[in-house]
Amino acid sequence: MGCLHSSTPRHLTALILFSASAQCESPVRQLYFEPVTAGAFATGGGGSARVNGRGFEIDTASLRVVFEGATGLSAPVPEGPRAGVSNYLAGNDPKLWRRGVPHFAKVRVPEVYPGIDAVFYGNAENELEFDFVLQPGADPGAIRLRYDGATSLEVGAEGHLTIATPTGKVVQRAPVILQQGERIAGRYRVEGLTAAFELQAYDPAEALTIDPVITWGTLLGGAATEAGSHAAYDSAGNLYIGYVLFGGEPRPGVTGTGTLVVEKFTPNRTLVWSTRFGGTGAICGGGQAFECPDLMWEMVVDSAGQIAIVGSTRHRNFPLKNAIYSTGLHNPDPVPFVLKLNSAGNDFQFSTFFGAFRNGAVSGPDRVFGVRTDAAGNTYVGGYTLSPQDFITTQNNFMGSVTANAEAGFMAKFGPTGTLLYSVLIGATGPATSERFCRAGAFTIDAAGNAYLAGSPCSGLEVTPGAFTTVSADFSGFVAKLNPAGTDLVYATYIPGFIDIQSIAADSTGAAYFTGASYGLGGFTTTPGVYREAPIGAPNDYWPALVKLNPAGTARVYSAYLGENFPVAACVPAGIGG
């Protein structure tokens, strides 16, 4: 898992890895190798295989290819340094993290059989190739490949070896056998779950190369499942992708139940670094034995190339740094986290649990769903809580009496190293009834540092004087704008007829734009002369809509329907102008 040092143990394992560009673009695969010590785990952004002196293992197919009869004493030697490094920040003990793990183009295992080296590399199609390089006098008949985990082997008409496994088929293409640049005829010979090579006429006094090719699926995540994908760019055009990897390859200290992954690519999509991080172990908080995935809800990149991420975890040993709160209940609900990776992807600027605090720990099922950053390196987050009476706040001077057991939104601001600058609740006042809640669903900031939270429905908002709408109806969304210091509301207003506000953005003047699902019978109205003033469909249907509020929140600039019934507008570009 670490770098290859002069004191490398004899039994060294090399891990073959894939990296992939963001899903929003055509995937660009690059096979690379990482040196790891024997018995350790490492992972890639896709299919992987592990190599040692006794053979190699294809993790995506649960298949191990054993060099039958090999001594197994030779340590793989990496060759050809390649751009990019990997970081593994698993668990809450930095001493166990692996940083700056280098990438190589190939790995050589010398003397797997007498006079025979095995050389592993990726071809132009990023398929795994391994050559057996035979010195003069070496016996090709000594090479025997046993396929542990396979259910059957079959040689097809074209000479390819099909290896059936419980998780799918792997194809090892017909061997290319070369001697002094000339091709030698040869084929596989299968005996049960073992394959050998049969060669026709060749000169045993000359060197010989036998070249099979392994082919298997190369979807992002390999045999694993990927979820929650995010993509962002910095001002230099570098691409960052983030996702959660479920199952598939083993990784340092992580069980395969959900690991967070962030990767950085140059503008021409060369991998700069790949970082995997999260909690470890399949036993979650509370001692319950079940899958404990770490989840990523949103990811953004700041002007310094640092990556701010919000999500949730059930792991007690989730990696933390400069944490405001370092203890989480994790039972039965996942606990929210807020973190920022540094620009090298090998450490955290900060990482903390954040949410309702009771019984000495942060607890769920609160969610931090939105994150933004400013030019000063501050991080802003928005979300909702089901326990506003226990939520971590810095002051309540404009919120009044907080209602227990209601649903409320929140906004918070963290300094560059994680200092909590403010944390305030939105929509948490009023009598303690089941109808008192404000369901937040969208968050952003503007260039001046004002923060915006929106959602629907809402019935407990701290409405400001002169706001666009001051009374909640049966179907009312809300928009709240908080000043840069977090000490007061610029405005808080109801939005009639919105049942699902999903996205919000602000322009350079401080005007807010938001989209979502409107409901005509709930009081949604449009302004004259807009793109679509009247809905298409029955009056009790839902329609995607767009609204712009003036910077003071006292009036609509415009309000329009966007399409036909049921489709819901779900995105407003963060850089939207007037």
FITORDO-778017 format. One record per residue (C-alpha): residue number from 1; x negated, z, y. Coordinates in Angstrom, 3 decimals. Layout:
<nodes>
> num  X  Z  Y
> NUM  X  Z  Y $
...
</nodes>
This chain:
<nodes>
> num  X  Z  Y
> 1  0.000  0.000  0.000 $
> 2  -2.907  0.578  2.360 $
> 3  -5.720  -1.635  3.545 $
> 4  -8.386  -2.758  1.094 $
> 5  -11.430  -0.539  1.650 $
> 6  -14.870  -0.491  0.070 $
> 7  -13.757  2.499  -2.009 $
> 8  -10.886  0.537  -3.571 $
> 9  -9.870  1.940  -7.000 $
> 10  -10.629  -0.225  -10.027 $
> 11  -6.956  -0.797  -10.832 $
> 12  -5.761  -2.554  -7.688 $
> 13  -2.375  -4.228  -7.506 $
> 14  -1.635  -7.082  -5.111 $
> 15  1.917  -7.713  -3.962 $
> 16  3.196  -11.227  -3.269 $
> 17  5.624  -11.290  -0.353 $
> 18  7.854  -13.619  1.560 $
> 19  8.700  -13.543  5.227 $
> 20  11.675  -15.321  6.771 $
> 21  12.759  -16.344  10.245 $
> 22  16.043  -15.151  11.712 $
> 23  19.268  -16.152  10.029 $
> 24  20.422  -17.851  13.194 $
> 25  17.706  -20.465  12.677 $
> 26  16.522  -22.506  9.708 $
> 27  14.714  -20.070  7.394 $
> 28  10.946  -20.557  7.399 $
> 29  9.350  -18.987  4.340 $
> 30  5.719  -18.043  4.139 $
> 31  4.326  -16.569  0.961 $
> 32  1.647  -13.956  1.544 $
> 33  -0.147  -11.214  -0.344 $
> 34  -0.599  -7.518  0.456 $
> 35  -3.242  -5.389  -1.295 $
> 36  -1.784  -2.179  -2.758 $
> 37  -3.152  0.444  -5.095 $
> 38  -2.009  0.431  -8.697 $
> 39  1.357  2.080  -9.239 $
> 40  2.286  1.964  -5.542 $
> 41  5.246  0.071  -4.117 $
> 42  5.492  -2.466  -1.318 $
> 43  8.113  -5.011  -0.294 $
> 44  8.631  -8.260  1.521 $
> 45  11.425  -9.880  3.483 $
> 46  12.476  -11.817  0.411 $
> 47  11.429  -12.466  -3.214 $
> 48  8.364  -10.577  -4.393 $
> 49  6.016  -10.222  -7.331 $
> 50  3.294  -7.725  -8.120 $
> 51  -0.033  -8.712  -9.644 $
> 52  -2.682  -6.725  -11.485 $
> 53  -5.282  -7.341  -14.133 $
> 54  -2.693  -7.281  -16.913 $
> 55  -0.193  -9.759  -15.469 $
> 56  2.437  -9.959  -12.768 $
> 57  6.004  -8.820  -12.207 $
> 58  8.751  -10.781  -10.461 $
> 59  10.840  -8.054  -8.858 $
> 60  13.743  -10.321  -7.926 $
> 61  14.279  -11.169  -11.586 $
> 62  13.195  -7.852  -13.186 $
> 63  10.663  -9.891  -15.149 $
> 64  7.128  -8.934  -16.066 $
> 65  4.677  -11.573  -17.254 $
> 66  1.966  -9.931  -19.347 $
> 67  -1.412  -11.542  -19.968 $
> 68  -1.343  -10.710  -23.661 $
> 69  -4.764  -9.736  -24.940 $
> 70  -6.288  -9.400  -21.464 $
> 71  -8.636  -6.500  -20.782 $
> 72  -6.655  -5.443  -17.675 $
> 73  -9.789  -3.953  -16.125 $
> 74  -10.315  -6.462  -13.321 $
> 75  -9.153  -5.581  -9.809 $
> 76  -7.402  -8.379  -7.880 $
> 77  -9.495  -9.585  -4.947 $
> 78  -7.581  -10.813  -1.841 $
> 79  -8.841  -14.028  -0.260 $
> 80  -8.009  -15.955  2.907 $
> 81  -6.740  -13.578  5.643 $
> 82  -3.353  -14.672  7.013 $
> 83  -1.581  -13.830  10.274 $
> 84  0.769  -10.863  10.256 $
> 85  0.758  -7.276  9.010 $
> 86  3.299  -4.980  7.356 $
> 87  4.236  -1.419  8.252 $
> 88  6.061  1.079  6.042 $
> 89  7.467  4.092  7.913 $
> 90  9.396  5.709  5.074 $
> 91  10.439  9.333  5.280 $
> 92  9.665  11.943  7.910 $
> 93  6.005  12.570  7.040 $
> 94  3.721  10.218  9.046 $
> 95  0.839  10.996  6.673 $
> 96  2.675  8.975  4.022 $
> 97  3.332  5.965  6.256 $
> 98  1.412  2.729  5.723 $
> 99  0.513  0.780  8.848 $
> 100  -1.256  -2.502  9.495 $
> 101  -1.223  -3.622  5.866 $
> 102  -2.973  -7.028  6.026 $
> 103  -1.671  -10.313  4.657 $
> 104  -3.706  -12.760  2.586 $
> 105  -3.203  -16.355  1.442 $
> 106  -4.234  -15.772  -2.182 $
> 107  -5.509  -13.235  -4.670 $
> 108  -7.992  -13.726  -7.496 $
> 109  -8.123  -11.675  -10.698 $
> 110  -11.558  -12.300  -12.230 $
> 111  -12.163  -12.376  -15.982 $
> 112  -8.612  -11.751  -17.181 $
> 113  -9.944  -13.366  -20.336 $
> 114  -13.624  -14.092  -21.054 $
> 115  -14.715  -16.812  -18.626 $
> 116  -11.185  -17.185  -17.177 $
> 117  -10.001  -16.156  -13.701 $
> 118  -6.360  -16.060  -12.581 $
> 119  -5.790  -17.182  -8.977 $
> 120  -2.388  -16.615  -7.317 $
> 121  -1.247  -18.407  -4.137 $
> 122  1.726  -20.133  -2.535 $
> 123  2.123  -23.892  -2.448 $
> 124  3.509  -26.035  0.389 $
> 125  7.064  -25.217  -0.754 $
> 126  6.211  -21.493  -0.731 $
> 127  6.562  -21.292  -4.481 $
> 128  4.301  -19.003  -6.454 $
> 129  1.469  -20.798  -8.215 $
> 130  -1.141  -19.229  -10.403 $
> 131  -4.124  -21.143  -11.731 $
> 132  -6.163  -20.217  -14.742 $
> 133  -9.691  -21.301  -13.819 $
> 134  -11.800  -21.703  -16.943 $
> 135  -15.583  -21.745  -16.832 $
> 136  -17.411  -24.115  -19.207 $
> 137  -17.053  -22.863  -22.753 $
> 138  -14.006  -20.660  -22.068 $
> 139  -11.182  -20.917  -24.621 $
> 140  -7.736  -21.947  -23.212 $
> 141  -6.215  -20.768  -26.481 $
> 142  -6.945  -17.175  -25.413 $
> 143  -4.260  -17.397  -22.705 $
> 144  -0.938  -15.987  -23.873 $
> 145  1.920  -15.108  -21.512 $
> 146  4.471  -12.565  -22.754 $
> 147  7.716  -12.350  -20.729 $
> 148  8.930  -8.752  -20.817 $
> 149  12.520  -8.507  -19.581 $
> 150  13.389  -12.057  -20.623 $
> 151  16.162  -12.783  -23.106 $
> 152  14.917  -16.229  -24.148 $
> 153  12.330  -18.942  -23.449 $
> 154  13.060  -22.653  -23.668 $
> 155  10.935  -25.735  -23.002 $
> 156  13.011  -28.598  -21.590 $
> 157  12.597  -32.338  -21.935 $
> 158  10.447  -32.509  -18.798 $
> 159  8.137  -29.805  -20.091 $
> 160  9.367  -27.014  -17.804 $
> 161  9.658  -23.491  -19.227 $
> 162  13.030  -21.863  -18.498 $
> 163  12.923  -18.074  -18.681 $
> 164  16.370  -16.487  -19.026 $
> 165  16.763  -12.923  -17.723 $
> 166  19.795  -10.636  -17.334 $
> 167  19.766  -11.377  -13.572 $
> 168  19.320  -15.153  -13.736 $
> 169  16.895  -17.890  -14.705 $
> 170  13.321  -18.360  -13.588 $
> 171  11.635  -21.739  -14.034 $
> 172  7.946  -22.129  -14.735 $
> 173  7.215  -25.776  -14.240 $
> 174  5.228  -27.879  -16.693 $
> 175  1.525  -27.063  -16.364 $
> 176  -0.789  -29.342  -14.441 $
> 177  -4.149  -29.327  -16.277 $
> 178  -7.172  -30.760  -14.475 $
> 179  -10.787  -31.354  -15.462 $
> 180  -13.248  -33.042  -13.079 $
> 181  -10.277  -34.294  -11.037 $
> 182  -8.633  -35.966  -14.021 $
> 183  -5.337  -34.820  -15.480 $
> 184  -5.409  -33.572  -19.059 $
> 185  -2.289  -33.814  -21.235 $
> 186  -0.854  -30.477  -22.270 $
> 187  2.306  -28.456  -22.732 $
> 188  3.763  -25.009  -23.406 $
> 189  3.979  -23.658  -26.929 $
> 190  6.652  -20.946  -27.318 $
> 191  6.675  -18.190  -29.917 $
> 192  9.589  -15.815  -29.341 $
> 193  9.101  -14.416  -25.822 $
> 194  5.465  -15.520  -25.603 $
> 195  4.144  -18.836  -24.294 $
> 196  0.699  -20.384  -24.715 $
> 197  -0.847  -23.714  -23.693 $
> 198  -1.577  -26.642  -25.980 $
> 199  -4.123  -29.112  -24.618 $
> 200  -5.006  -32.530  -25.924 $
> 201  -8.504  -33.981  -25.658 $
> 202  -10.717  -32.215  -23.069 $
> 203  -14.408  -31.422  -22.705 $
> 204  -15.038  -27.726  -23.482 $
> 205  -18.439  -28.008  -21.796 $
> 206  -16.803  -28.598  -18.392 $
> 207  -14.709  -26.355  -16.139 $
> 208  -10.927  -26.590  -16.515 $
> 209  -7.897  -25.573  -14.407 $
> 210  -4.414  -24.861  -15.778 $
> 211  -1.765  -24.685  -13.032 $
> 212  1.822  -23.506  -13.745 $
> 213  4.304  -23.029  -10.868 $
> 214  6.976  -20.304  -10.691 $
> 215  10.241  -21.290  -8.980 $
> 216  13.061  -18.917  -8.060 $
> 217  15.575  -18.361  -5.263 $
> 218  14.176  -17.656  -1.798 $
> 219  17.190  -16.434  0.173 $
> 220  16.476  -13.820  2.840 $
> 221  16.303  -10.543  0.948 $
> 222  15.656  -12.302  -2.386 $
> 223  17.795  -10.771  -5.113 $
> 224  18.707  -8.004  -2.704 $
> 225  21.663  -7.907  -0.346 $
> 226  21.111  -8.081  3.383 $
> 227  23.569  -6.666  5.897 $
> 228  23.945  -6.026  9.578 $
> 229  21.639  -8.806  10.799 $
> 230  20.566  -8.802  14.440 $
> 231  18.360  -11.145  16.470 $
> 232  16.768  -10.762  19.893 $
> 233  14.127  -12.486  22.009 $
> 234  11.613  -11.159  24.513 $
> 235  10.580  -12.877  27.748 $
> 236  7.680  -14.633  25.987 $
> 237  10.004  -16.254  23.448 $
> 238  9.036  -14.053  20.511 $
> 239  11.854  -13.610  18.018 $
> 240  12.832  -10.256  16.513 $
> 241  15.190  -9.906  13.577 $
> 242  16.624  -6.696  12.185 $
> 243  18.652  -6.095  9.053 $
> 244  19.371  -3.678  6.237 $
> 245  17.953  -4.561  2.830 $
> 246  19.932  -3.272  -0.172 $
> 247  18.380  -3.304  -3.619 $
> 248  15.845  -5.905  -4.698 $
> 249  12.188  -5.058  -4.449 $
> 250  10.699  -1.565  -4.651 $
> 251  9.147  -0.231  -1.476 $
> 252  7.017  2.784  -0.577 $
> 253  9.132  5.865  -1.209 $
> 254  12.442  4.030  -0.794 $
> 255  14.890  3.682  -3.648 $
> 256  16.559  0.348  -2.931 $
> 257  19.772  1.818  -1.527 $
> 258  19.330  0.472  1.990 $
> 259  16.168  0.142  4.059 $
> 260  15.961  -0.872  7.718 $
> 261  13.811  -3.923  8.424 $
> 262  12.553  -5.318  11.742 $
> 263  10.317  -8.385  11.919 $
> 264  8.613  -10.072  14.864 $
> 265  7.801  -13.797  15.002 $
> 266  5.911  -15.822  17.577 $
> 267  7.732  -18.642  19.417 $
> 268  6.540  -21.049  16.706 $
> 269  7.895  -18.598  14.077 $
> 270  4.619  -17.249  12.724 $
> 271  5.097  -13.714  11.448 $
> 272  3.411  -11.095  13.680 $
> 273  4.551  -7.990  11.842 $
> 274  7.189  -6.786  9.420 $
> 275  8.255  -3.123  9.474 $
> 276  10.418  -1.255  6.992 $
> 277  11.566  2.251  7.771 $
> 278  14.206  4.833  6.907 $
> 279  14.902  7.807  4.711 $
> 280  13.878  8.064  1.093 $
> 281  15.456  9.160  -2.163 $
> 282  18.833  8.650  -3.802 $
> 283  19.908  12.279  -3.400 $
> 284  21.650  12.482  -0.056 $
> 285  22.201  15.484  2.158 $
> 286  24.393  18.066  0.455 $
> 287  22.810  17.329  -2.925 $
> 288  25.145  14.476  -3.764 $
> 289  23.670  11.783  -6.012 $
> 290  24.913  8.489  -4.664 $
> 291  23.603  5.556  -2.690 $
> 292  22.406  6.587  0.761 $
> 293  21.964  3.439  2.827 $
> 294  20.540  3.602  6.314 $
> 295  22.598  1.323  8.570 $
> 296  21.764  -0.592  11.757 $
> 297  24.557  -1.098  14.314 $
> 298  22.693  -2.809  17.147 $
> 299  19.145  -3.778  18.167 $
> 300  17.690  -4.884  21.533 $
> 301  14.178  -5.588  22.826 $
> 302  12.943  -4.262  26.166 $
> 303  10.573  -5.908  28.660 $
> 304  7.543  -4.299  26.964 $
> 305  8.443  -5.663  23.524 $
> 306  9.687  -2.305  22.249 $
> 307  12.739  -2.371  19.995 $
> 308  15.653  0.021  20.572 $
> 309  17.958  0.529  17.589 $
> 310  21.075  2.574  16.902 $
> 311  22.533  3.229  13.475 $
> 312  23.377  5.922  10.955 $
> 313  21.797  7.614  7.953 $
> 314  22.635  10.043  5.160 $
> 315  18.983  10.915  4.534 $
> 316  17.738  14.338  5.562 $
> 317  14.190  12.968  5.769 $
> 318  14.945  10.044  8.062 $
> 319  11.778  9.415  10.157 $
> 320  11.950  11.283  13.484 $
> 321  9.674  11.595  16.514 $
> 322  10.197  13.407  19.831 $
> 323  13.625  14.238  18.429 $
> 324  16.209  16.035  20.550 $
> 325  17.847  17.172  17.333 $
> 326  15.957  16.987  14.054 $
> 327  18.518  18.482  11.660 $
> 328  21.506  16.580  10.321 $
> 329  24.303  17.745  8.020 $
> 330  24.682  14.340  6.307 $
> 331  27.634  15.591  4.301 $
> 332  29.965  13.916  3.759 $
> 333  29.536  11.474  6.645 $
> 334  26.453  9.592  7.870 $
> 335  24.720  10.931  10.987 $
> 336  24.022  8.694  14.008 $
> 337  20.456  8.038  15.144 $
> 338  18.839  6.516  18.235 $
> 339  15.251  5.240  18.086 $
> 340  12.737  2.930  19.691 $
> 341  9.920  1.183  17.802 $
> 342  6.718  0.471  19.690 $
> 343  5.658  -3.108  20.385 $
> 344  3.291  -3.148  17.387 $
> 345  6.065  -2.054  15.027 $
> 346  3.849  0.656  13.553 $
> 347  5.243  3.794  15.200 $
> 348  8.218  5.173  17.088 $
> 349  8.346  5.866  20.796 $
> 350  11.062  8.271  19.751 $
> 351  13.587  8.719  16.961 $
> 352  16.356  11.324  16.985 $
> 353  19.686  12.266  15.481 $
> 354  22.438  12.174  18.083 $
> 355  26.106  13.150  17.936 $
> 356  28.332  16.184  17.551 $
> 357  26.321  19.385  17.016 $
> 358  27.818  22.158  14.922 $
> 359  26.664  24.646  12.309 $
> 360  23.102  24.142  13.512 $
> 361  22.943  20.395  12.854 $
> 362  24.086  16.991  14.068 $
> 363  26.992  15.768  11.954 $
> 364  29.132  12.653  11.437 $
> 365  31.290  10.632  11.457 $
> 366  30.425  9.780  15.075 $
> 367  29.032  6.318  15.723 $
> 368  26.507  5.005  18.253 $
> 369  27.419  1.309  18.292 $
> 370  25.792  -0.013  21.494 $
> 371  22.280  0.104  22.921 $
> 372  20.640  -1.355  26.031 $
> 373  17.309  -0.917  27.830 $
> 374  16.173  -1.242  31.424 $
> 375  12.935  -2.399  33.082 $
> 376  11.662  1.194  33.290 $
> 377  11.798  1.619  29.509 $
> 378  14.897  3.821  29.478 $
> 379  17.353  3.468  26.598 $
> 380  21.126  3.651  27.073 $
> 381  23.620  4.097  24.245 $
> 382  27.386  4.084  23.876 $
> 383  29.693  5.098  21.075 $
> 384  32.522  7.356  20.015 $
> 385  32.952  10.844  18.569 $
> 386  35.744  12.516  16.620 $
> 387  34.525  15.971  17.671 $
> 388  34.200  15.925  21.465 $
> 389  34.311  19.731  21.596 $
> 390  30.994  19.775  19.679 $
> 391  29.370  16.704  21.170 $
> 392  25.945  16.942  22.792 $
> 393  26.500  16.657  26.573 $
> 394  24.373  17.386  29.626 $
> 395  27.240  18.252  31.990 $
> 396  31.016  18.031  32.254 $
> 397  31.543  18.005  36.010 $
> 398  33.909  15.037  36.049 $
> 399  35.460  15.440  32.612 $
> 400  37.583  18.543  33.013 $
> 401  38.594  20.481  29.908 $
> 402  37.508  18.755  26.698 $
> 403  40.235  18.317  24.087 $
> 404  39.338  19.517  20.609 $
> 405  39.720  17.184  17.629 $
> 406  40.423  14.127  19.780 $
> 407  38.610  10.806  19.715 $
> 408  36.489  10.118  22.779 $
> 409  33.848  7.699  23.935 $
> 410  30.408  8.681  25.156 $
> 411  27.475  7.265  27.095 $
> 412  23.913  8.617  27.083 $
> 413  20.555  7.737  28.597 $
> 414  17.111  8.469  27.127 $
> 415  13.738  8.291  28.863 $
> 416  10.901  6.083  27.506 $
> 417  9.753  8.795  25.072 $
> 418  13.223  10.064  24.160 $
> 419  13.967  12.701  26.792 $
> 420  17.754  13.016  27.122 $
> 421  18.501  12.184  30.765 $
> 422  22.270  12.419  30.483 $
> 423  25.068  12.467  27.942 $
> 424  28.721  12.354  29.018 $
> 425  32.096  12.010  27.330 $
> 426  34.762  9.504  28.354 $
> 427  38.445  10.018  27.514 $
> 428  38.204  13.557  26.148 $
> 429  40.601  15.408  28.460 $
> 430  44.283  16.250  28.330 $
> 431  46.509  18.266  25.993 $
> 432  45.421  18.661  22.387 $
> 433  47.783  16.236  20.672 $
> 434  47.219  13.540  18.105 $
> 435  47.972  10.922  20.747 $
> 436  45.075  11.981  22.959 $
> 437  42.178  9.672  22.249 $
> 438  40.151  6.837  23.739 $
> 439  38.668  4.525  21.111 $
> 440  35.449  3.082  22.523 $
> 441  34.292  -0.269  21.193 $
> 442  32.013  -1.982  23.754 $
> 443  29.041  -0.913  25.862 $
> 444  26.574  -2.394  28.357 $
> 445  24.585  -1.668  31.517 $
> 446  23.899  -3.633  34.698 $
> 447  20.669  -4.298  36.606 $
> 448  21.202  -1.243  38.824 $
> 449  21.424  1.120  35.839 $
> 450  25.194  1.639  35.889 $
> 451  26.588  2.035  32.365 $
> 452  29.901  0.615  31.160 $
> 453  32.044  1.755  28.249 $
> 454  35.253  0.023  27.189 $
> 455  37.705  0.173  24.333 $
> 456  41.301  0.475  23.276 $
> 457  43.719  2.023  22.823 $
> 458  43.280  4.936  25.211 $
> 459  45.497  7.751  26.502 $
> 460  43.196  10.531  27.716 $
> 461  41.090  8.818  30.382 $
> 462  39.696  10.580  33.481 $
> 463  41.178  7.946  35.840 $
> 464  39.488  7.686  39.230 $
> 465  41.427  7.403  42.517 $
> 466  42.273  3.835  43.488 $
> 467  41.544  2.468  40.024 $
> 468  43.111  -0.831  38.955 $
> 469  45.616  0.933  36.645 $
> 470  46.048  4.703  36.655 $
> 471  48.753  5.179  34.025 $
> 472  48.439  4.573  30.315 $
> 473  51.083  2.459  28.584 $
> 474  51.784  2.109  24.849 $
> 475  49.073  -0.533  24.644 $
> 476  46.255  0.220  27.076 $
> 477  42.569  -0.360  26.916 $
> 478  40.092  1.266  29.271 $
> 479  36.899  0.487  31.168 $
> 480  34.667  3.214  32.625 $
> 481  31.604  2.696  34.842 $
> 482  29.051  5.499  35.155 $
> 483  26.500  5.802  37.972 $
> 484  22.761  5.495  37.158 $
> 485  22.211  9.260  37.234 $
> 486  25.124  9.920  34.890 $
> 487  26.549  12.442  37.324 $
> 488  29.798  10.711  38.277 $
> 489  32.103  7.857  37.463 $
> 490  32.049  4.820  39.710 $
> 491  35.465  4.138  38.254 $
> 492  37.591  4.661  35.180 $
> 493  40.698  2.550  34.736 $
> 494  43.274  1.634  32.141 $
> 495  43.715  -2.030  31.187 $
> 496  47.340  -2.720  30.199 $
> 497  48.036  -4.876  27.185 $
> 498  44.591  -4.705  25.560 $
> 499  44.602  -3.360  22.017 $
> 500  41.061  -4.244  21.001 $
> 501  38.299  -4.599  23.606 $
> 502  35.296  -5.784  21.638 $
> 503  32.675  -6.866  24.170 $
> 504  31.691  -6.149  27.758 $
> 505  29.037  -7.479  30.146 $
> 506  28.171  -6.985  33.810 $
> 507  26.703  -9.392  36.358 $
> 508  24.192  -8.803  39.148 $
> 509  26.941  -7.693  41.569 $
> 510  28.267  -5.004  39.226 $
> 511  31.415  -6.893  38.244 $
> 512  32.483  -6.315  34.632 $
> 513  33.683  -8.919  32.139 $
> 514  35.343  -7.937  28.892 $
> 515  37.036  -9.664  25.985 $
> 516  39.145  -8.761  23.019 $
> 517  42.687  -8.977  21.695 $
> 518  45.625  -8.773  24.091 $
> 519  49.256  -8.031  23.283 $
> 520  51.866  -9.683  25.464 $
> 521  54.589  -7.111  24.818 $
> 522  52.130  -4.372  25.757 $
> 523  51.952  -5.441  29.388 $
> 524  49.022  -7.860  29.524 $
> 525  49.334  -10.272  32.480 $
> 526  47.224  -13.117  33.823 $
> 527  46.227  -14.146  37.344 $
> 528  47.369  -17.447  38.884 $
> 529  45.290  -20.580  38.403 $
> 530  43.233  -19.409  35.426 $
> 531  42.369  -21.468  32.363 $
> 532  45.431  -20.328  30.437 $
> 533  48.111  -18.307  32.193 $
> 534  50.606  -18.098  29.315 $
> 535  50.017  -17.439  25.619 $
> 536  50.763  -19.928  22.858 $
> 537  52.877  -18.381  20.124 $
> 538  55.450  -15.656  19.620 $
> 539  55.622  -12.869  22.238 $
> 540  54.653  -10.209  19.694 $
> 541  51.438  -11.963  18.638 $
> 542  47.871  -11.161  19.655 $
> 543  45.730  -13.467  21.804 $
> 544  42.055  -13.540  22.773 $
> 545  41.664  -12.831  26.466 $
> 546  39.021  -12.444  29.170 $
> 547  39.217  -10.157  32.217 $
> 548  36.879  -9.724  35.179 $
> 549  37.018  -6.513  37.244 $
> 550  35.529  -6.174  40.699 $
> 551  32.484  -3.859  41.085 $
> 552  34.612  -0.958  42.328 $
> 553  37.107  -1.220  39.450 $
> 554  40.015  -1.366  41.887 $
> 555  41.286  -4.879  41.094 $
> 556  41.069  -7.786  38.716 $
> 557  39.153  -10.846  39.896 $
> 558  40.862  -12.831  37.163 $
> 559  42.590  -12.399  33.826 $
> 560  43.168  -15.239  31.365 $
> 561  44.165  -16.080  27.813 $
> 562  41.490  -17.977  25.906 $
> 563  43.163  -19.461  22.864 $
> 564  45.988  -19.395  20.390 $
> 565  47.322  -16.357  18.590 $
> 566  45.303  -14.129  16.251 $
> 567  41.724  -15.335  16.879 $
> 568  39.993  -12.593  18.881 $
> 569  37.307  -13.139  21.503 $
> 570  34.430  -10.922  20.463 $
> 571  31.430  -11.754  22.610 $
> 572  30.473  -11.933  26.259 $
> 573  26.836  -13.001  26.874 $
> 574  24.798  -10.054  28.154 $
> 575  23.271  -12.198  30.886 $
> 576  26.551  -13.541  32.207 $
> 577  26.687  -14.359  35.919 $
> 578  29.638  -14.797  38.254 $
</nodes>
